[in-house]
Structures are given as C-alpha cells and as structure tokens.
Amino acid sequence: MRLSSGPRDSAGGGGGGSSARGATPSAAEGGGGQTRVKEIRDFEFPKQVAESGKTGVLLLVEFYGPRCPASLFMMDFYDKLSLRHPKQLFCRLNVRDNEELCYAAVIEYLPTFIYYMGGQEIDREVGTDKKRVENKLKKHKAELPDAGGGIGGV
C-alpha cells in the first residue's frame, strides 16, 4: 500500500470501517494471540535499535497501519514468526501514532519490515510476501557474530 501525504494506512484520513483486529494488535494489549512482538512508540524506537546493537541480536520492526488490509494480513504471521525465532527482537510500530519517525525512516508503503543489526538498518522488505520476510530474517540471523543464534545461540 503506497503512502501518499505522509504515513497513512489504506483507510486514508477519514472515517470508515473498523478492523476485526483493532488498533492495538499485540497480545499484551488485547490482540488475543500469542506473540513476542513489542508494540513501541517513537520515543522507544532508538532504545530498541541501540539494545539490538549492544546485545548482538537481530531486530525486526514492522511498520503497520491499524486499518490497512495488507498490514492486518501480515500481523498474525509476524506474531508467529516472533515465536519461531525467540532469541531475536521483534517490534511493531503504528504509523498513525508515529508520523515523524515514519518520515525519518522513509516509510512509503505498508507494511514495511526493517531489519537492524549492530544498531544499524541492514535491510528492509515491503509488502505481504511472508516467505521473503522470513528468508531475510534467516539470512541476517546467520550473519550474526555467533553464527545466527542471537543470545544463547538459538
């Protein structure tokens, strides 16, 4: 989904329908499913990136729109991906609530997945190709200093 005048989801700026998943999808915030994904805000973002650099793990951040069909389609997959890779960090950032950060990160389409290693962006994937999102995670995980395991080698 292309973002036109700033980070927006498919519902645009006006009223419109509601999502079955709601605006806060993570389990910790009432989404219902099991997940290791942490919903973050713009002020927490630098800390998460820095933490990934200090701990030597891969950080994957999902930029999503709460009413964007493509973003909603990927949420369950992303939650399950976080469970399959327990030693890596997974965060989710709502573009509606974090517009300035999304401009700075050049988020143009939703969903956007950005991979961070050593405190730096190393890759990104845009869209709903689940296989590509997971394959990039596996590829970059294998590039970690301890040969892909993250904390504890898993």
DSSP file (Angstrom, degrees, kcal/mol; ACC not computed):
  #  RESIDUE AA STRUCTURE BP1 BP2  ACC     N-H-->O    O-->H-N    N-H-->O    O-->H-N    TCO  KAPPA ALPHA  PHI   PSI    X-CA   Y-CA   Z-CA
    1    1 A M              0   0    0      0, 0.0   109,-1.8     0, 0.0     2,-0.3   0.000 360.0 360.0 360.0 124.3    0.0    0.0    0.0
    2    2 A R  B     -A  109   0A   0    107,-0.2     2,-0.6     5,-0.0   107,-0.3  -0.566 360.0-141.5 -78.9 135.9    1.5    3.3   -1.1
    3    3 A L        -     0   0    0    105,-4.0     3,-0.2    -2,-0.3     6,-0.1  -0.882  21.9-179.9 -97.9 124.6    1.6    6.1    1.4
    4    4 A S        +     0   0    0     -2,-0.6     2,-1.6     1,-0.2    -1,-0.2   0.907  68.8  17.4 -92.1 -83.3    0.8    9.5   -0.2
    5    5 A S  S    S-     0   0    0      1,-0.1    -1,-0.2     2,-0.0     0, 0.0  -0.548 131.5 -42.3 -94.1  73.2    0.9   12.5    2.0
    6    6 A G  S    S-     0   0    0     -2,-1.6     2,-0.6    -3,-0.2    -2,-0.1  -0.234 103.3 -29.9  95.0 172.5    2.7   11.1    5.0
    7    7 A P  S    S+     0   0    0      0, 0.0     2,-0.3     0, 0.0   101,-0.1  -0.475  77.7 153.3 -66.8 112.6    2.4    7.7    6.6
    8    8 A R        -     0   0    0     -2,-0.6     2,-0.1   100,-0.1     5,-0.1  -0.951  36.4-129.7-137.2 157.0   -1.1    6.6    6.2
    9    9 A D    >   -     0   0    0     -2,-0.3     3,-1.8     3,-0.3    59,-0.1  -0.379  44.9 -85.1 -97.0-176.2   -2.9    3.3    6.0
   10   10 A S  T 3  S+     0   0    0      1,-0.3    58,-0.1    -2,-0.1     3,-0.1   0.683 120.7  67.9 -67.2 -17.4   -5.4    2.2    3.4
   11   11 A A  T 3  S-     0   0    0      1,-0.2     3,-0.5     2,-0.1    -1,-0.3   0.572  91.9-151.6 -80.0  -7.4   -8.3    3.8    5.2
   12   12 A G    <   -     0   0    0     -3,-1.8    -3,-0.3     1,-0.2    -1,-0.2  -0.340  43.0 -49.8  71.0-153.8   -7.0    7.3    4.5
   13   13 A G  S    S+     0   0    0     -3,-0.1    -1,-0.2    -5,-0.1    -2,-0.1   0.638 110.0  71.9 -97.6 -14.8   -7.7   10.2    6.8
   14   14 A G  S    S-     0   0    0     -3,-0.5    -3,-0.0     1,-0.1     0, 0.0  -0.008  89.5 -73.3 -93.6-164.3  -11.5   10.0    7.2
   15   15 A G        +     0   0    0      1,-0.0     2,-0.2     0, 0.0    -1,-0.1   0.514  63.9 129.6 -64.2-142.6  -14.0    7.7    8.9
   16   16 A G        -     0   0    0      2,-0.0    -5,-0.0     0, 0.0    -4,-0.0  -0.666  53.6 -23.2 118.9-175.5  -14.7    4.3    7.5
   17   17 A G        -     0   0    0     -2,-0.2     2,-0.3     1,-0.1    -6,-0.0   0.128  56.0-119.9 -65.8 178.8  -14.9    0.8    8.6
   18   18 A S        -     0   0    0      4,-0.0     2,-0.3     3,-0.0    -1,-0.1  -0.833  20.9-116.4-120.4 161.8  -13.3   -0.9   11.5
   19   19 A S        -     0   0    0     -2,-0.3     4,-0.1     1,-0.1    48,-0.0  -0.718   9.2-137.7 -98.2 145.0  -10.8   -3.7   11.7
   20   20 A A  S    S+     0   0    0     -2,-0.3    -1,-0.1     1,-0.2    -2,-0.0   0.814 109.0  50.1 -66.6 -29.1  -11.5   -7.0   13.4
   21   21 A R  S    S-     0   0    0      1,-0.1     3,-0.2    45,-0.1    -1,-0.2   0.743 102.8-145.7 -81.8 -23.7   -8.0   -6.8   14.9
   22   22 A G        -     0   0    0      1,-0.2    -1,-0.1    44,-0.2    -2,-0.1  -0.182  33.9 -65.8  81.6 178.9   -8.4   -3.3   16.2
   23   23 A A  S    S+     0   0    0      1,-0.2    -1,-0.2    -4,-0.1    44,-0.1   0.654 125.5  51.5 -84.2 -16.6   -5.8   -0.6   16.5
   24   24 A T        +     0   0    0     -3,-0.2    -1,-0.2     1,-0.1     5,-0.0  -0.844  65.8 172.9-122.7  94.9   -3.6   -2.4   19.1
   25   25 A P        +     0   0    0      0, 0.0     8,-0.3     0, 0.0    -1,-0.1   0.658  37.9 104.5 -81.7 -18.4   -2.9   -5.8   17.8
   26   26 A S  S > >S-     0   0    0      1,-0.1     5,-2.7     5,-0.1     3,-1.3  -0.265  74.2-123.2 -72.4 154.3   -0.4   -7.3   20.2
   27   27 A A  G > 5S+     0   0    0      1,-0.3     3,-1.7     4,-0.3     5,-0.3   0.856 110.9  60.5 -61.4 -36.3   -1.4   -9.9   22.7
   28   28 A A  G 3 5S+     0   0    0      9,-0.3    -1,-0.3     1,-0.3    -2,-0.1   0.724 109.6  43.8 -65.2 -19.3   -0.1   -7.8   25.6
   29   29 A E  G < 5S-     0   0    0     -3,-1.3    -1,-0.3    -5,-0.0    -2,-0.2   0.124 134.7 -79.3-115.0  21.1   -2.6   -5.1   24.5
   30   30 A G  T < 5S+     0   0    0     -3,-1.7    -3,-0.2     3,-0.1    -2,-0.1   0.567  88.9 127.9 101.6   9.0   -5.6   -7.2   23.9
   31   31 A G      < -     0   0    0     -5,-2.7    -4,-0.3     2,-0.1    -5,-0.1   0.774  61.5-139.9 -70.4 -25.4   -5.0   -8.7   20.5
   32   32 A G        +     0   0    0     -5,-0.3    -1,-0.1     1,-0.3    -5,-0.1  -0.117  63.1  99.6  99.1 -37.4   -5.6  -12.2   21.9
   33   33 A G  S    S-     0   0    0     -8,-0.3     2,-0.3     1,-0.1    -1,-0.3  -0.332  80.1 -97.6 -83.7 166.3   -3.0  -14.2   20.1
   34   34 A Q        +     0   0    0     -3,-0.1     2,-0.3    -7,-0.1    49,-0.1  -0.664  57.0 152.5 -83.1 136.6    0.4  -15.4   21.5
   35   35 A T        -     0   0    0     -2,-0.3    45,-0.1    47,-0.1    44,-0.1  -0.992  49.2-153.5-158.6 158.4    3.3  -13.1   20.5
   36   36 A R        +     0   0    0     43,-0.4    54,-0.5    -2,-0.3     2,-0.4   0.177  62.9 122.5-113.5   9.9    6.7  -11.9   21.4
   37   37 A V        -     0   0    0     52,-0.1     2,-0.6    54,-0.1    -9,-0.3  -0.592  53.1-147.9 -79.9 129.4    6.2   -8.7   19.4
   38   38 A K  E     -b   91   0B   0     52,-2.4    54,-2.3    -2,-0.4     2,-0.5  -0.874   8.4-138.3-101.0 123.0    6.5   -5.5   21.4
   39   39 A E  E     -b   92   0B   0     -2,-0.6     2,-0.3    52,-0.2    54,-0.2  -0.689  33.5-175.0 -76.4 122.3    4.4   -2.5   20.4
   40   40 A I  E     -b   93   0B   0     52,-2.7    54,-0.5    -2,-0.5     2,-0.2  -0.787  19.7-140.5-121.8 163.7    6.6    0.5   20.6
   41   41 A R    >>  -     0   0    0     -2,-0.3     3,-1.3    52,-0.1     4,-1.2  -0.673  40.2 -94.0-112.7 171.2    6.3    4.3   20.2
   42   42 A D  T 34 S+     0   0    0      1,-0.3     3,-0.4    55,-0.3    56,-0.1   0.846 123.2  55.5 -57.4 -37.5    8.7    6.8   18.5
   43   43 A F  T 34 S+     0   0    0      1,-0.2     4,-0.3     2,-0.2    -1,-0.3   0.724 110.0  47.0 -70.9 -19.8   10.4    7.6   21.8
   44   44 A E  T <> S+     0   0    0     -3,-1.3     4,-2.0     1,-0.1    -1,-0.2   0.654  92.2  83.2 -89.9 -18.2   11.1    3.9   22.5
   45   45 A F  H  X S+     0   0    0     -4,-1.2     4,-2.3    -3,-0.4     5,-0.2   0.907  87.8  48.6 -58.1 -51.5   12.5    3.3   19.0
   46   46 A P  H  > S+     0   0    0      0, 0.0     4,-2.6     0, 0.0    -1,-0.2   0.881 110.8  53.0 -58.9 -36.2   16.1    4.5   19.4
   47   47 A K  H  > S+     0   0    0     -4,-0.3     4,-2.6     2,-0.2    -2,-0.2   0.909 108.8  48.9 -64.4 -41.9   16.4    2.4   22.6
   48   48 A Q  H  X S+     0   0    0     -4,-2.0     4,-1.9     2,-0.2    -1,-0.2   0.912 112.8  47.2 -64.6 -42.7   15.2   -0.8   20.8
   49   49 A V  H  X S+     0   0    0     -4,-2.3     4,-1.5     2,-0.2    70,-0.3   0.929 113.9  47.6 -64.5 -44.8   17.7   -0.2   18.0
   50   50 A A  H  X S+     0   0    0     -4,-2.6     4,-2.2    -5,-0.2    -2,-0.2   0.892 109.0  54.7 -63.0 -39.9   20.5    0.5   20.4
   51   51 A E  H  X S+     0   0    0     -4,-2.6     4,-2.5     1,-0.2     6,-0.2   0.889 104.8  53.2 -62.4 -39.0   19.7   -2.6   22.5
   52   52 A S  H  X>S+     0   0    0     -4,-1.9     5,-1.2     1,-0.2     4,-1.1   0.873 109.6  50.0 -64.4 -34.5   19.9   -4.8   19.4
   53   53 A G  H  <5S+     0   0    0     -4,-1.5    -2,-0.2    65,-0.2    -1,-0.2   0.891 113.4  44.5 -68.6 -39.7   23.4   -3.3   18.9
   54   54 A K  H  <5S+     0   0    0     -4,-2.2    -2,-0.2     1,-0.2    -1,-0.2   0.874 117.8  42.4 -72.4 -38.4   24.5   -4.0   22.4
   55   55 A T  H  <5S-     0   0    0     -4,-2.5    -1,-0.2    -5,-0.2    -2,-0.2   0.585 103.4-125.2 -89.6 -10.3   23.1   -7.5   22.7
   56   56 A G  T  <5 +     0   0    0     -4,-1.1     2,-0.3     1,-0.3    90,-0.3   0.819  64.9 129.2  72.5  30.3   24.2   -8.7   19.3
   57   57 A V      < -     0   0    0     -5,-1.2    61,-0.5    -6,-0.2     2,-0.4  -0.751  63.0-105.4-112.4 164.5   20.7   -9.8   18.2
   58   58 A L        -     0   0    0     -2,-0.3    31,-2.6    59,-0.1     2,-0.5  -0.726  29.9-155.2 -86.8 135.5   18.7   -9.0   15.1
   59   59 A L  E     -cD  89 116B   0     57,-2.6    57,-3.2    -2,-0.4     2,-0.5  -0.955   7.0-168.9-112.1 129.6   15.9   -6.6   15.5
   60   60 A L  E     -cD  90 115B   0     29,-2.4    31,-2.4    -2,-0.5     2,-0.5  -0.983   4.7-166.2-119.2 123.7   13.0   -6.7   13.1
   61   61 A V  E     -cD  91 114B   0     53,-2.7    53,-2.6    -2,-0.5     2,-0.6  -0.941   7.3-153.8-114.5 126.6   10.5   -3.8   13.2
   62   62 A E  E     -cD  92 113B   0     29,-2.5    31,-3.2    -2,-0.5     2,-0.6  -0.887   4.2-159.0 -98.7 117.7    7.1   -3.9   11.5
   63   63 A F  E     +cD  93 112B   0     49,-3.4    49,-1.9    -2,-0.6     2,-0.3  -0.880  29.0 168.6 -93.9 121.7    5.7   -0.6   10.4
   64   64 A Y  E     -c   94   0B   0     29,-2.3    31,-2.7    -2,-0.6    32,-0.4  -0.876  38.1-130.0-136.1 162.1    1.9   -1.0   10.1
   65   65 A G    >   -     0   0    0     -2,-0.3     3,-1.4    29,-0.2     7,-0.2  -0.967  21.6-137.3-111.4 131.0   -1.4    0.8    9.6
   66   66 A P  T 3  S+     0   0    0      0, 0.0   -44,-0.2     0, 0.0   -45,-0.1   0.674 104.9  30.9 -65.4 -17.1   -4.1   -0.3   12.0
   67   67 A R  T 3  S+     0   0    0    -46,-0.1   -50,-0.1   -44,-0.1     3,-0.1   0.226  89.4 116.9-121.8  12.6   -6.7   -0.3    9.2
   68   68 A C    <>  -     0   0    0     -3,-1.4     4,-2.7     1,-0.2     5,-0.2  -0.727  58.0-147.8 -82.6 119.2   -4.5   -1.2    6.3
   69   69 A P  H  > S+     0   0    0      0, 0.0     4,-2.3     0, 0.0    -1,-0.2   0.875  98.1  51.1 -56.2 -39.7   -5.7   -4.6    4.9
   70   70 A A  H  > S+     0   0    0      2,-0.2     4,-1.3     1,-0.2     5,-0.1   0.910 111.6  47.5 -65.5 -40.8   -2.1   -5.6    3.9
   71   71 A S  H  > S+     0   0    0      1,-0.2     4,-1.0     2,-0.2     3,-0.4   0.926 112.4  48.8 -64.3 -44.6   -0.8   -4.8    7.4
   72   72 A L  H  X S+     0   0    0     -4,-2.7     4,-0.6     1,-0.2     3,-0.5   0.872 106.8  57.1 -63.1 -37.0   -3.6   -6.7    9.0
   73   73 A F  H  < S+     0   0    0     -4,-2.3     4,-0.5    -5,-0.2    -1,-0.2   0.848 110.8  43.7 -60.7 -35.3   -2.9   -9.7    6.7
   74   74 A M  H  X S+     0   0    0     -4,-1.3     4,-2.6    -3,-0.4    -1,-0.2   0.603  91.6  84.5 -88.9 -12.5    0.7   -9.8    8.0
   75   75 A M  H  X S+     0   0    0     -4,-1.0     4,-2.5    -3,-0.5     5,-0.2   0.918  91.0  45.2 -61.6 -47.8    0.1   -9.4   11.7
   76   76 A D  H  X S+     0   0    0     -4,-0.6     4,-2.4     1,-0.2    -1,-0.2   0.916 114.3  50.4 -63.2 -42.3   -0.7  -13.0   12.6
   77   77 A F  H  > S+     0   0    0     -4,-0.5     4,-2.6     2,-0.2    -1,-0.2   0.931 110.9  49.1 -58.6 -46.6    2.3  -14.2   10.5
   78   78 A Y  H  X S+     0   0    0     -4,-2.6     4,-2.0     2,-0.2    -2,-0.2   0.892 109.7  51.6 -63.7 -40.8    4.6  -11.7   12.3
   79   79 A D  H  X S+     0   0    0     -4,-2.5     4,-1.0    -5,-0.2   -43,-0.4   0.932 113.3  44.7 -59.6 -45.8    3.4  -12.8   15.7
   80   80 A K  H  X S+     0   0    0     -4,-2.4     4,-1.6     1,-0.2     3,-0.2   0.859 108.7  57.2 -68.1 -35.6    4.1  -16.4   14.8
   81   81 A L  H  X S+     0   0    0     -4,-2.6     4,-1.0     1,-0.2    -1,-0.2   0.894 102.8  55.2 -60.5 -40.2    7.4  -15.5   13.3
   82   82 A S  H  < S+     0   0    0     -4,-2.0    -1,-0.2     1,-0.2    -2,-0.2   0.833 107.4  49.8 -63.1 -32.3    8.4  -14.0   16.6
   83   83 A L  H  < S+     0   0    0     -4,-1.0    -1,-0.2    -3,-0.2    -2,-0.2   0.819 107.9  52.9 -75.8 -31.3    7.6  -17.2   18.4
   84   84 A R  H  < S+     0   0    0     -4,-1.6    -1,-0.2     1,-0.3    -2,-0.2   0.666 115.5  41.2 -76.7 -16.7    9.7  -19.3   15.9
   85   85 A H    ><  +     0   0    0     -4,-1.0     3,-1.6    -5,-0.2    -1,-0.3  -0.596  69.7 165.5-129.4  69.8   12.8  -17.0   16.5
   86   86 A P  T 3   +     0   0    0      0, 0.0    -1,-0.1     0, 0.0    -2,-0.1   0.649  69.5  58.8 -68.7 -16.7   12.8  -16.4   20.3
   87   87 A K  T 3  S+     0   0    0     67,-0.2    64,-0.8    62,-0.1     2,-0.2   0.525  94.8  77.2 -90.9  -3.9   16.3  -15.1   20.5
   88   88 A Q  S <  S-     0   0    0     -3,-1.6     2,-0.4    -6,-0.2   -29,-0.2  -0.620  83.6-112.6-101.0 163.8   15.7  -12.2   18.2
   89   89 A L  E     - c   0  59B   0    -31,-2.6   -29,-2.4    -2,-0.2     2,-0.4  -0.804  28.0-170.8 -99.6 137.1   13.8   -8.9   18.9
   90   90 A F  E     + c   0  60B   0    -54,-0.5   -52,-2.4    -2,-0.4     2,-0.3  -0.994   8.1 173.4-129.4 126.4   10.5   -8.1   17.3
   91   91 A C  E     -bc  38  61B   0    -31,-2.4   -29,-2.5    -2,-0.4     2,-0.4  -0.904  17.0-152.2-129.0 159.7    8.8   -4.7   17.5
   92   92 A R  E     -bc  39  62B   0    -54,-2.3   -52,-2.7    -2,-0.3     2,-0.4  -0.997   8.6-165.8-133.3 135.8    5.7   -3.2   15.8
   93   93 A L  E     -bc  40  63B   0    -31,-3.2   -29,-2.3    -2,-0.4     2,-0.5  -0.981  16.3-138.4-131.0 122.5    5.2    0.5   15.2
   94   94 A N  E >>  - c   0  64B   0    -54,-0.5     4,-0.6    -2,-0.4     3,-0.6  -0.667   9.1-153.7 -79.3 118.2    1.8    2.1   14.3
   95   95 A V  G >4 S+     0   0    0    -31,-2.7     3,-0.6    -2,-0.5     7,-0.2   0.816  91.3  61.0 -65.1 -30.1    2.4    4.7   11.5
   96   96 A R  G 34 S+     0   0    0    -32,-0.4     3,-0.4     1,-0.2    -1,-0.2   0.869 110.5  39.5 -63.4 -37.2   -0.6    6.7   12.6
   97   97 A D  G <4 S+     0   0    0     -3,-0.6   -55,-0.3     1,-0.2    -1,-0.2   0.487 122.0  42.2 -91.7  -3.9    0.8    7.3   16.1
   98   98 A N    <X  +     0   0    0     -4,-0.6     4,-1.9    -3,-0.6    -1,-0.2  -0.286  63.5 147.7-140.1  49.5    4.4    7.9   15.0
   99   99 A E  H  > S+     0   0    0     -3,-0.4     4,-2.2     1,-0.2     5,-0.2   0.874  71.7  52.6 -61.6 -42.7    4.3   10.0   11.8
  100  100 A E  H  > S+     0   0    0      1,-0.2     4,-2.3     2,-0.2    -1,-0.2   0.922 110.8  47.6 -62.1 -43.5    7.6   11.9   12.4
  101  101 A L  H  > S+     0   0    0      1,-0.2     4,-2.3     2,-0.2    -1,-0.2   0.890 110.0  53.5 -63.3 -38.4    9.6    8.7   12.9
  102  102 A C  H  <>S+     0   0    0     -4,-1.9     5,-2.4     2,-0.2     4,-0.3   0.874 108.2  49.7 -65.9 -36.8    8.0    7.2    9.8
  103  103 A Y  H ><5S+     0   0    0     -4,-2.2     3,-1.2     3,-0.2    -1,-0.2   0.943 112.1  48.1 -62.6 -47.1    9.1   10.2    7.7
  104  104 A A  H 3<5S+     0   0    0     -4,-2.3    -2,-0.2     1,-0.3    -1,-0.2   0.854 113.1  47.4 -62.7 -35.7   12.6    9.9    9.1
  105  105 A A  T 3<5S-     0   0    0     -4,-2.3    -1,-0.3    -5,-0.2    -2,-0.2   0.443 111.4-123.4 -85.5  -0.1   12.6    6.1    8.3
  106  106 A V  T < 5 +     0   0    0     -3,-1.2     2,-0.8    -4,-0.3    -3,-0.2   0.952  40.3 179.4  56.0  55.6   11.2    6.8    4.8
  107  107 A I      < +     0   0    0     -5,-2.4    -1,-0.2     1,-0.2     3,-0.1  -0.803  15.0 155.3 -88.0 112.3    8.2    4.6    5.2
  108  108 A E        +     0   0    0     -2,-0.8  -105,-4.0     1,-0.2     2,-0.3   0.667  58.7  34.7-111.2 -25.1    6.3    4.8    1.9
  109  109 A Y  B    S-A    2   0A   0   -107,-0.3  -107,-0.2  -102,-0.1    -1,-0.2  -0.916  86.0 -91.9-131.4 155.9    4.4    1.6    1.8
  110  110 A L  S    S+     0   0    0   -109,-1.8   -46,-0.1    -2,-0.3   -40,-0.1  -0.941  97.3  26.1-122.9 146.2    2.7   -0.7    4.3
  111  111 A P  S    S+     0   0    0      0, 0.0    16,-2.8     0, 0.0     2,-0.4   0.695  75.1 177.1 -75.7 154.9    3.6   -2.9    5.8
  112  112 A T  E     -DE  63 126B   0    -49,-1.9   -49,-3.4    14,-0.2     2,-0.5  -0.988  12.6-160.4-121.0 131.9    7.3   -2.3    5.9
  113  113 A F  E     -DE  62 125B   0     12,-3.4    12,-2.6    -2,-0.4     2,-0.5  -0.958   7.6-166.2-112.6 121.2    9.7   -4.6    7.8
  114  114 A I  E     -DE  61 124B   0    -53,-2.6   -53,-2.7    -2,-0.5     2,-0.4  -0.936   7.6-149.9-114.4 131.4   13.1   -3.1    8.7
  115  115 A Y  E     -DE  60 123B   0      8,-2.5     7,-2.9    -2,-0.5     8,-1.3  -0.835  13.4-169.1-100.1 130.6   15.9   -5.3    9.8
  116  116 A Y  E     +DE  59 121B   0    -57,-3.2   -57,-2.6    -2,-0.4     2,-0.3  -0.964   9.9 172.4-122.7 138.3   18.5   -3.9   12.3
  117  117 A M  E >  S+ E   0 120B   0      3,-2.6     3,-1.6    -2,-0.4   -64,-0.2  -0.991  72.2   4.1-141.8 136.3   21.9   -5.4   13.3
  118  118 A G  T 3  S-     0   0    0    -66,-0.5   -65,-0.2   -61,-0.5     3,-0.1   0.786 131.0 -59.7  62.4  26.4   24.5   -3.7   15.4
  119  119 A G  T 3  S+     0   0    0    -70,-0.3     2,-0.3     1,-0.2    -1,-0.3   0.560 118.1 102.1  80.1   8.4   22.3   -0.7   15.9
  120  120 A Q  E <  S-E  117   0B   0     -3,-1.6    -3,-2.6   -71,-0.1     2,-0.3  -0.932  78.9-107.9-126.6 147.2   22.1   -0.1   12.1
  121  121 A E  E     +E  116   0B   0     -2,-0.3    -5,-0.3    -5,-0.2     3,-0.1  -0.573  38.4 170.0 -68.3 131.5   19.5   -0.7    9.4
  122  122 A I  E     -     0   0B   0     -7,-2.9     2,-0.3     1,-0.4    -6,-0.2   0.578  58.2  -9.7-118.2 -17.7   20.7   -3.5    7.2
  123  123 A D  E     -E  115   0B   0     -8,-1.3    -8,-2.5     2,-0.0    -1,-0.4  -0.982  52.8-154.4-168.6 166.8   17.7   -4.4    5.1
  124  124 A R  E     -E  114   0B   0     -2,-0.3     2,-0.4   -10,-0.2   -10,-0.2  -0.987   1.8-159.9-152.7 154.3   14.0   -3.9    4.5
  125  125 A E  E     -E  113   0B   0    -12,-2.6   -12,-3.4    -2,-0.3     2,-0.4  -0.998  10.1-159.8-134.4 136.4   11.1   -5.7    3.0
  126  126 A V  E     +E  112   0B   0     -2,-0.4     2,-0.2   -14,-0.2   -14,-0.2  -0.959  49.6  12.5-120.3 133.7    7.9   -4.1    1.9
  127  127 A G  S    S-     0   0    0    -16,-2.8    -2,-0.1    -2,-0.4   -18,-0.0  -0.674  96.1 -50.2 109.8-158.9    4.6   -5.8    1.4
  128  128 A T  S    S+     0   0    0     -2,-0.2     2,-1.4   -18,-0.1     3,-0.1   0.049  75.1 127.5-115.6  23.5    3.0   -9.2    2.1
  129  129 A D     >  -     0   0    0     -3,-0.2     4,-2.0     1,-0.2     3,-0.2  -0.676  34.3-175.6 -84.3  94.1    5.5  -11.8    0.9
  130  130 A K  H  > S+     0   0    0     -2,-1.4     4,-2.4     1,-0.2     5,-0.2   0.867  79.1  55.0 -59.8 -40.4    5.8  -13.9    4.0
  131  131 A K  H  > S+     0   0    0      1,-0.2     4,-2.8     2,-0.2    -1,-0.2   0.909 108.5  48.1 -62.3 -42.3    8.5  -16.1    2.6
  132  132 A R  H  > S+     0   0    0      2,-0.2     4,-2.3    -3,-0.2     5,-0.2   0.902 110.3  51.8 -66.0 -40.7   10.7  -13.1    1.7
  133  133 A V  H  X S+     0   0    0     -4,-2.0     4,-1.6     1,-0.2    -2,-0.2   0.938 116.0  40.4 -60.5 -46.8   10.2  -11.6    5.2
  134  134 A E  H  X S+     0   0    0     -4,-2.4     4,-2.6     2,-0.2    -2,-0.2   0.892 112.9  53.8 -72.2 -38.8   11.2  -14.9    6.9
  135  135 A N  H  X S+     0   0    0     -4,-2.8     4,-2.6    -5,-0.2    -1,-0.2   0.893 109.1  49.3 -63.3 -38.7   14.0  -15.7    4.5
  136  136 A K  H  X S+     0   0    0     -4,-2.3     4,-2.6     2,-0.2     5,-0.3   0.895 109.8  52.2 -65.9 -38.6   15.6  -12.3    5.1
  137  137 A L  H  X S+     0   0    0     -4,-1.6     4,-2.4    -5,-0.2    -2,-0.2   0.944 112.0  45.3 -60.4 -47.7   15.3  -12.9    8.8
  138  138 A K  H  X S+     0   0    0     -4,-2.6     4,-1.9     2,-0.2    -2,-0.2   0.905 112.7  51.6 -62.9 -42.1   17.1  -16.2    8.5
  139  139 A K  H  X S+     0   0    0     -4,-2.6     4,-0.6     1,-0.2    -2,-0.2   0.942 114.9  40.7 -60.1 -49.6   19.8  -14.8    6.2
  140  140 A H  H >< S+     0   0    0     -4,-2.6     3,-0.6     1,-0.2     4,-0.3   0.827 110.4  58.1 -72.7 -31.3   20.6  -11.9    8.5
  141  141 A K  H >< S+     0   0    0     -4,-2.4     3,-1.3    -5,-0.3     9,-0.2   0.885 103.2  54.4 -62.0 -38.0   20.4  -14.1   11.6
  142  142 A A  H 3< S+     0   0    0     -4,-1.9    -1,-0.2     1,-0.2    -2,-0.2   0.710 102.2  59.4 -69.0 -19.5   23.1  -16.3   10.1
  143  143 A E  T << S+     0   0    0     -3,-0.6    -1,-0.2    -4,-0.6    -2,-0.2   0.501  78.7 116.2 -86.9  -5.1   25.3  -13.2    9.7
  144  144 A L  S X  S-     0   0    0     -3,-1.3     3,-2.0    -4,-0.3     4,-0.3  -0.273  82.5-108.3 -62.7 152.3   25.3  -12.6   13.5
  145  145 A P  T 3  S+     0   0    0      0, 0.0    -1,-0.1     0, 0.0    -3,-0.0   0.796 119.7  52.2 -54.2 -32.2   28.7  -12.8   15.2
  146  146 A D  T >  S-     0   0    0    -90,-0.3     3,-0.5     1,-0.0    -2,-0.1   0.025 129.3 -93.7 -95.8  29.6   27.7  -16.0   16.9
  147  147 A A  T <  S-     0   0    0     -3,-2.0    -4,-0.1     1,-0.2    -5,-0.1   0.851  81.6 -48.4  64.7  38.8   26.6  -17.7   13.6
  148  148 A G  T 3  S+     0   0    0     -4,-0.3    -1,-0.2    -8,-0.1    -6,-0.1   0.434 107.9 108.0  96.2   0.1   23.0  -16.8   13.8
  149  149 A G    < > -     0   0    0     -3,-0.5     5,-0.8     1,-0.2     2,-0.2   0.759  56.1-158.5 -87.0 -21.0   21.9  -17.8   17.2
  150  150 A G  T > 5 +     0   0    0     -9,-0.2     3,-1.5     4,-0.2     2,-0.4  -0.534  67.0   4.7  73.0-150.4   21.4  -14.5   18.9
  151  151 A I  G > 5S+     0   0    0    -64,-0.8     3,-0.7     1,-0.3   -95,-0.1  -0.530 145.8   4.3 -69.4 122.2   21.5  -14.7   22.7
  152  152 A G  G 3 5S-     0   0    0     -2,-0.4    -1,-0.3     1,-0.2    -2,-0.1   0.490 118.0 -83.3  82.6   2.8   22.4  -18.2   23.7
  153  153 A G  G < 5       0   0    0     -3,-1.5    -1,-0.2   -66,-0.1    -3,-0.2   0.645 360.0 360.0  80.7  14.5   22.9  -19.5   20.1
  154  154 A V    < <       0   0    0     -5,-0.8   -67,-0.2    -3,-0.7    -4,-0.2   0.423 360.0 360.0-105.8 360.0   19.3  -20.2   19.2
